[in-house]
Amino acid sequence: MSDPRAHVQALREAILADPPAQAGQWLVLLDSLEKAVAALAASRERLQQDVEDAEHARDAANLARMKVMGQLNTLQKSLAAAVPQVAASADAQSDAQRRIEWLLSHGGVDAGAAEAAKTAEMEAPMPGRAVLEAVIAGERKFTKAQLEFTIAEAMVLTGWQMTPLELTEKGEPWLARLVLDNQAASV
């Protein structure tokens, strides 16, 4: 779509090149039209920025929701691994509460259950502190799901200033440090 301001300017030049009797009135109307077009263009730019800001806010909210869901999932899987004696049902919250009650009534867990819970935490799609620290230390790499989640979180944390490829090129330890530092700052 061509710029309406250019059309107004072309019309102004045509009137000035061969002025009709009402040229003064037309130029006043053109000035008014030009101001209206400029106001509409400025309004459109503000609206485009508002849409972009809303999209970023939506993405940040989705990431926050994903983090909460990931944390909940990790806790539920860790409890399930630590207390396999409590069978799973269709109600994950009830299962978690029964597993906690079992742990409280049995005075803790055995080493195998604790190791199973730790494994579940390290393989969770949303990397927790232990995973981030291990990646920073070079002791492990992210799983595919953890890397995807971390890149999405890094995009939010950097204000969408970098593409996923640019973030990936920074390396997994850099990504882990960015996320871990942000977690520490938000506590």
CYANA upper distance limits for C-alpha pairs under 8 A (distance plus 0.5 A):
  2 SER  CA      6 ALA  CA      8.31
  3 ASP  CA      7 HIS  CA      7.50
  4 PRO  CA      8 VAL  CA      6.87
  4 PRO  CA     37 VAL  CA      7.60
  5 ARG  CA      9 GLN  CA      6.69
  5 ARG  CA     34 GLU  CA      7.02
  5 ARG  CA     37 VAL  CA      7.30
  5 ARG  CA     38 ALA  CA      8.04
  6 ALA  CA     10 ALA  CA      6.61
  7 HIS  CA     11 LEU  CA      6.66
  8 VAL  CA     12 ARG  CA      6.67
  8 VAL  CA     30 LEU  CA      7.29
  8 VAL  CA     33 LEU  CA      8.26
  8 VAL  CA     34 GLU  CA      7.06
  9 GLN  CA     13 GLU  CA      6.74
 10 ALA  CA     14 ALA  CA      6.74
 11 LEU  CA     15 ILE  CA      6.73
 12 ARG  CA     16 LEU  CA      6.75
 12 ARG  CA     27 LEU  CA      7.33
 12 ARG  CA     30 LEU  CA      7.59
 13 GLU  CA     17 ALA  CA      6.50
 14 ALA  CA     18 ASP  CA      6.89
 14 ALA  CA     19 PRO  CA      8.39
 15 ILE  CA     19 PRO  CA      5.51
 15 ILE  CA     20 PRO  CA      7.59
 15 ILE  CA     23 ALA  CA      6.97
 15 ILE  CA     27 LEU  CA      8.43
 16 LEU  CA     23 ALA  CA      8.12
 19 PRO  CA     23 ALA  CA      6.04
 22 GLN  CA     26 TRP  CA      6.78
 23 ALA  CA     27 LEU  CA      6.52
 24 GLY  CA     28 VAL  CA      6.85
 25 GLN  CA     29 LEU  CA      6.80
 26 TRP  CA     30 LEU  CA      6.54
 27 LEU  CA     31 ASP  CA      6.58
 28 VAL  CA     32 SER  CA      6.84
 29 LEU  CA     33 LEU  CA      6.61
 30 LEU  CA     34 GLU  CA      6.41
 31 ASP  CA     35 LYS  CA      6.77
 32 SER  CA     36 ALA  CA      6.78
 33 LEU  CA     37 VAL  CA      6.62
 34 GLU  CA     38 ALA  CA      6.65
 35 LYS  CA     39 ALA  CA      6.63
 36 ALA  CA     40 LEU  CA      6.68
 37 VAL  CA     41 ALA  CA      6.61
 38 ALA  CA     42 ALA  CA      6.65
 39 ALA  CA     43 SER  CA      6.57
 40 LEU  CA     44 ARG  CA      6.55
 41 ALA  CA     45 GLU  CA      6.75
 42 ALA  CA     46 ARG  CA      6.76
 43 SER  CA     47 LEU  CA      6.63
 44 ARG  CA     48 GLN  CA      6.58
 45 GLU  CA     49 GLN  CA      6.73
 46 ARG  CA     50 ASP  CA      6.62
 47 LEU  CA     51 VAL  CA      6.65
 48 GLN  CA     52 GLU  CA      6.73
 49 GLN  CA     53 ASP  CA      6.54
 50 ASP  CA     54 ALA  CA      6.52
 51 VAL  CA     55 GLU  CA      6.60
 52 GLU  CA     56 HIS  CA      6.75
 53 ASP  CA     57 ALA  CA      6.65
 54 ALA  CA     58 ARG  CA      6.53
 55 GLU  CA     59 ASP  CA      6.62
 56 HIS  CA     60 ALA  CA      6.61
 56 HIS  CA    156 VAL  CA      8.23
 57 ALA  CA     61 ALA  CA      6.58
 58 ARG  CA     62 ASN  CA      6.55
 59 ASP  CA     63 LEU  CA      6.60
 59 ASP  CA    156 VAL  CA      7.98
 60 ALA  CA     64 ALA  CA      6.65
 60 ALA  CA    156 VAL  CA      6.58
 61 ALA  CA     65 ARG  CA      6.63
 62 ASN  CA     66 MET  CA      6.56
 63 LEU  CA     67 LYS  CA      6.58
 63 LEU  CA    152 ALA  CA      7.92
 63 LEU  CA    153 GLU  CA      7.13
 64 ALA  CA     68 VAL  CA      6.81
 65 ARG  CA     69 MET  CA      6.63
 66 MET  CA     70 GLY  CA      6.37
 67 LYS  CA     71 GLN  CA      6.53
 67 LYS  CA    126 MET  CA      7.25
 68 VAL  CA     72 LEU  CA      6.61
 69 MET  CA     73 ASN  CA      6.50
 70 GLY  CA     74 THR  CA      6.54
 70 GLY  CA    124 ALA  CA      7.97
 70 GLY  CA    125 PRO  CA      7.26
 70 GLY  CA    126 MET  CA      5.87
 71 GLN  CA     75 LEU  CA      6.67
 71 GLN  CA    126 MET  CA      7.64
 72 LEU  CA     76 GLN  CA      6.63
 73 ASN  CA     77 LYS  CA      6.59
 73 ASN  CA    124 ALA  CA      8.35
 74 THR  CA     78 SER  CA      6.43
 74 THR  CA    120 ALA  CA      7.38
 74 THR  CA    121 GLU  CA      6.34
 74 THR  CA    124 ALA  CA      6.32
 75 LEU  CA     79 LEU  CA      6.54
 75 LEU  CA    121 GLU  CA      8.29
 76 GLN  CA     80 ALA  CA      6.59
 76 GLN  CA     92 ALA  CA      7.81
 76 GLN  CA     96 ALA  CA      6.64
 77 LYS  CA     81 ALA  CA      6.56
 77 LYS  CA    117 ALA  CA      7.81
 77 LYS  CA    120 ALA  CA      6.71
 77 LYS  CA    121 GLU  CA      8.35
 78 SER  CA     82 ALA  CA      6.53
 78 SER  CA    116 ALA  CA      7.78
 78 SER  CA    117 ALA  CA      4.68
 78 SER  CA    118 LYS  CA      7.53
 78 SER  CA    120 ALA  CA      6.03
 78 SER  CA    121 GLU  CA      6.90
 79 LEU  CA     83 VAL  CA      6.40
 79 LEU  CA     96 ALA  CA      7.10
 79 LEU  CA     99 ARG  CA      6.98
 79 LEU  CA    100 ILE  CA      8.08
 79 LEU  CA    117 ALA  CA      7.15
 80 ALA  CA     84 PRO  CA      6.11
 80 ALA  CA     86 VAL  CA      8.16
 80 ALA  CA     88 ALA  CA      8.45
 80 ALA  CA     96 ALA  CA      8.16
 80 ALA  CA     99 ARG  CA      7.85
 80 ALA  CA    117 ALA  CA      8.24
 81 ALA  CA    113 ALA  CA      6.64
 81 ALA  CA    114 ALA  CA      8.41
 81 ALA  CA    116 ALA  CA      5.79
 81 ALA  CA    117 ALA  CA      5.62
 81 ALA  CA    120 ALA  CA      7.73
 82 ALA  CA    109 VAL  CA      7.23
 82 ALA  CA    112 GLY  CA      8.44
 82 ALA  CA    113 ALA  CA      4.68
 82 ALA  CA    114 ALA  CA      6.20
 82 ALA  CA    115 GLU  CA      8.47
 82 ALA  CA    116 ALA  CA      6.73
 82 ALA  CA    117 ALA  CA      5.80
 83 VAL  CA     99 ARG  CA      6.56
 83 VAL  CA    102 TRP  CA      8.14
 83 VAL  CA    103 LEU  CA      7.92
 83 VAL  CA    109 VAL  CA      8.07
 83 VAL  CA    113 ALA  CA      7.28
 86 VAL  CA     95 ASP  CA      7.96
 86 VAL  CA     98 ARG  CA      7.66
 86 VAL  CA     99 ARG  CA      6.66
 86 VAL  CA    102 TRP  CA      8.35
 87 ALA  CA     95 ASP  CA      8.11
 88 ALA  CA     92 ALA  CA      7.93
 88 ALA  CA     95 ASP  CA      6.57
 89 SER  CA     95 ASP  CA      7.13
 91 ASP  CA     95 ASP  CA      6.77
 92 ALA  CA     96 ALA  CA      6.65
 93 GLN  CA     97 GLN  CA      6.77
 94 SER  CA     98 ARG  CA      6.66
 95 ASP  CA     99 ARG  CA      6.63
 96 ALA  CA    100 ILE  CA      6.69
 97 GLN  CA    101 GLU  CA      6.66
 98 ARG  CA    102 TRP  CA      6.59
 99 ARG  CA    103 LEU  CA      6.71
100 ILE  CA    104 LEU  CA      6.69
101 GLU  CA    105 SER  CA      6.58
102 TRP  CA    106 HIS  CA      6.51
103 LEU  CA    107 GLY  CA      6.46
103 LEU  CA    108 GLY  CA      5.66
103 LEU  CA    109 VAL  CA      7.19
104 LEU  CA    108 GLY  CA      7.06
109 VAL  CA    113 ALA  CA      6.56
109 VAL  CA    114 ALA  CA      6.99
110 ASP  CA    114 ALA  CA      6.87
111 ALA  CA    115 GLU  CA      6.61
112 GLY  CA    116 ALA  CA      6.67
113 ALA  CA    117 ALA  CA      6.68
114 ALA  CA    118 LYS  CA      6.71
115 GLU  CA    119 THR  CA      6.64
116 ALA  CA    120 ALA  CA      6.72
117 ALA  CA    121 GLU  CA      6.81
118 LYS  CA    122 MET  CA      6.75
119 THR  CA    123 GLU  CA      6.74
120 ALA  CA    124 ALA  CA      6.55
121 GLU  CA    127 PRO  CA      8.44
121 GLU  CA    128 GLY  CA      7.79
122 MET  CA    127 PRO  CA      7.65
122 MET  CA    128 GLY  CA      8.06
122 MET  CA    130 ALA  CA      7.66
122 MET  CA    131 VAL  CA      6.27
123 GLU  CA    127 PRO  CA      8.31
123 GLU  CA    143 THR  CA      7.67
124 ALA  CA    146 GLN  CA      7.88
125 PRO  CA    143 THR  CA      8.10
125 PRO  CA    145 ALA  CA      5.54
125 PRO  CA    146 GLN  CA      5.35
125 PRO  CA    149 PHE  CA      7.78
126 MET  CA    145 ALA  CA      7.91
126 MET  CA    146 GLN  CA      5.88
126 MET  CA    149 PHE  CA      6.74
126 MET  CA    150 THR  CA      8.13
127 PRO  CA    131 VAL  CA      6.01
127 PRO  CA    132 LEU  CA      6.90
127 PRO  CA    142 PHE  CA      8.37
127 PRO  CA    146 GLN  CA      6.14
127 PRO  CA    149 PHE  CA      8.48
127 PRO  CA    150 THR  CA      8.07
128 GLY  CA    132 LEU  CA      6.75
129 ARG  CA    133 GLU  CA      6.53
129 ARG  CA    180 LEU  CA      7.36
130 ALA  CA    134 ALA  CA      6.65
131 VAL  CA    135 VAL  CA      6.66
131 VAL  CA    142 PHE  CA      8.14
132 LEU  CA    136 ILE  CA      6.66
132 LEU  CA    176 ALA  CA      5.56
132 LEU  CA    177 ARG  CA      7.69
132 LEU  CA    179 VAL  CA      8.34
132 LEU  CA    180 LEU  CA      7.04
133 GLU  CA    137 ALA  CA      6.61
133 GLU  CA    176 ALA  CA      7.90
133 GLU  CA    177 ARG  CA      8.49
133 GLU  CA    180 LEU  CA      8.37
134 ALA  CA    138 GLY  CA      6.69
134 ALA  CA    139 GLU  CA      5.61
134 ALA  CA    140 ARG  CA      6.32
134 ALA  CA    141 LYS  CA      8.44
135 VAL  CA    139 GLU  CA      6.36
135 VAL  CA    140 ARG  CA      5.64
135 VAL  CA    141 LYS  CA      6.00
135 VAL  CA    142 PHE  CA      7.44
135 VAL  CA    172 GLU  CA      7.33
135 VAL  CA    173 PRO  CA      6.08
135 VAL  CA    176 ALA  CA      7.03
136 ILE  CA    172 GLU  CA      8.06
136 ILE  CA    173 PRO  CA      4.89
136 ILE  CA    174 TRP  CA      7.83
136 ILE  CA    176 ALA  CA      6.59
136 ILE  CA    177 ARG  CA      6.95
137 ALA  CA    173 PRO  CA      8.07
138 GLY  CA    173 PRO  CA      7.72
141 LYS  CA    172 GLU  CA      7.61
142 PHE  CA    146 GLN  CA      5.91
142 PHE  CA    147 LEU  CA      5.85
142 PHE  CA    172 GLU  CA      7.86
143 THR  CA    147 LEU  CA      6.55
144 LYS  CA    148 GLU  CA      6.75
145 ALA  CA    149 PHE  CA      6.69
146 GLN  CA    150 THR  CA      6.49
147 LEU  CA    151 ILE  CA      6.57
147 LEU  CA    172 GLU  CA      8.32
148 GLU  CA    152 ALA  CA      6.79
149 PHE  CA    153 GLU  CA      6.70
150 THR  CA    154 ALA  CA      6.49
150 THR  CA    175 LEU  CA      7.40
150 THR  CA    176 ALA  CA      7.94
150 THR  CA    179 VAL  CA      7.84
151 ILE  CA    155 MET  CA      6.65
151 ILE  CA    164 PRO  CA      6.79
151 ILE  CA    167 LEU  CA      7.23
151 ILE  CA    168 THR  CA      7.79
151 ILE  CA    175 LEU  CA      7.81
152 ALA  CA    156 VAL  CA      7.14
152 ALA  CA    164 PRO  CA      8.24
153 GLU  CA    157 LEU  CA      6.67
153 GLU  CA    179 VAL  CA      7.81
154 ALA  CA    158 THR  CA      6.46
154 ALA  CA    167 LEU  CA      7.95
154 ALA  CA    175 LEU  CA      7.30
154 ALA  CA    178 LEU  CA      7.58
154 ALA  CA    179 VAL  CA      7.27
155 MET  CA    159 GLY  CA      6.71
155 MET  CA    160 TRP  CA      5.41
155 MET  CA    161 GLN  CA      7.75
155 MET  CA    162 MET  CA      7.08
155 MET  CA    163 THR  CA      7.79
155 MET  CA    164 PRO  CA      7.74
155 MET  CA    167 LEU  CA      8.31
156 VAL  CA    160 TRP  CA      6.33
157 LEU  CA    178 LEU  CA      8.48
157 LEU  CA    179 VAL  CA      8.40
157 LEU  CA    182 ASN  CA      8.35
158 THR  CA    162 MET  CA      7.53
162 MET  CA    166 GLU  CA      6.30
162 MET  CA    167 LEU  CA      6.83
163 THR  CA    167 LEU  CA      6.76
164 PRO  CA    168 THR  CA      6.54
165 LEU  CA    169 GLU  CA      6.67
166 GLU  CA    170 LYS  CA      7.12
167 LEU  CA    171 GLY  CA      7.76
167 LEU  CA    175 LEU  CA      7.82
168 THR  CA    172 GLU  CA      7.57
168 THR  CA    175 LEU  CA      8.41
170 LYS  CA    174 TRP  CA      6.51
170 LYS  CA    175 LEU  CA      7.59
171 GLY  CA    175 LEU  CA      6.89
172 GLU  CA    176 ALA  CA      6.52
173 PRO  CA    177 ARG  CA      6.58
174 TRP  CA    178 LEU  CA      6.70
175 LEU  CA    179 VAL  CA      6.83
176 ALA  CA    180 LEU  CA      6.46
177 ARG  CA    181 ASP  CA      6.33
178 LEU  CA    182 ASN  CA      6.73
179 VAL  CA    183 GLN  CA      6.71
180 LEU  CA    184 ALA  CA      6.75
181 ASP  CA    185 ALA  CA      6.64
182 ASN  CA    186 SER  CA      6.66
183 GLN  CA    187 VAL  CA      6.95
